C-alpha cells in the first residue's frame, strides 16, 4: 500500500491509507490529549508531514 502511494500520481492510494488508519490514529492521540479537537489537529499535522515527505 505504501509503495502504491509513492507510485500513484492521483494519490488515491494515499487517500485509502488515510481513510483506513485515521480513526485508529486519532484514538491514540485522544488517549494522550484531553482535547479531542487538539488530537484531530495532531493527526492532520502528522498526515500533512507524512504526505509532504513521500
Order of alpha helices (4+ residues) and beta strands (2+ residues): alpha-alpha-alpha
